[in-house]
Amino acid sequence: MTKDVLGRLLQTQRCDPVQLYRSHQCNPRDLWLSPTVRVAIAAMARDGATRIERLRAAAVTVKHDEFARSHAAGKALPVDLATLEGRTNLGRVGASAVFGEVEGLPFAAASVEMPQTIAADRALRQAAGDLAAHLLAAFAEHGALQAAEVEVLRARLR
C-alpha cells in the first residue's frame, strides 16, 4: 500500500477508501472506524474525487480553447528550447507563462492572456484542498489523527 494515498486521491481520483482508513497517513495508529464512519468517509472521497475530475476536465477544455484563441491572436508563442526563436519567445512571454500545445507543438502565453485557464486551475486546486481538509477533519473527528498530524499533512499537500 502506498504511503501517500491522500495525495494519490487528489491527483488521480483513484483511491479505494479502504486504503484511506487503513493508511499510515490518515490513520497512523490503525484505529477501528465504525461502518458508519467508513461509509461517510468513502462518500466524501467519492464525491470530492468526482468534483475534482469534473473540474480537471473543464480546465483542460478551457485551456485548449484559450490557447487556440491566444494562438490565433498571435499571443501564444512557440517555445521549443532547441531553437533560438523558441528561447527568445519564452523570454517575451515572461516568468508568468502558461504552457500548452498548439497542434502538438509546445507554446506559451503570458498568464494575463489566459485568465480563464488561471481561474480553472485555481478552482481545481481549491477543490483538492477542500477535499483534503474535509477528509483530514473527518479522521481527526474520529480520533484517527491528532491536530498536529493534521497540520503536518495539510502543509505537505499545499
Disulfide bonds with the S-S distance in Angstrom:
none
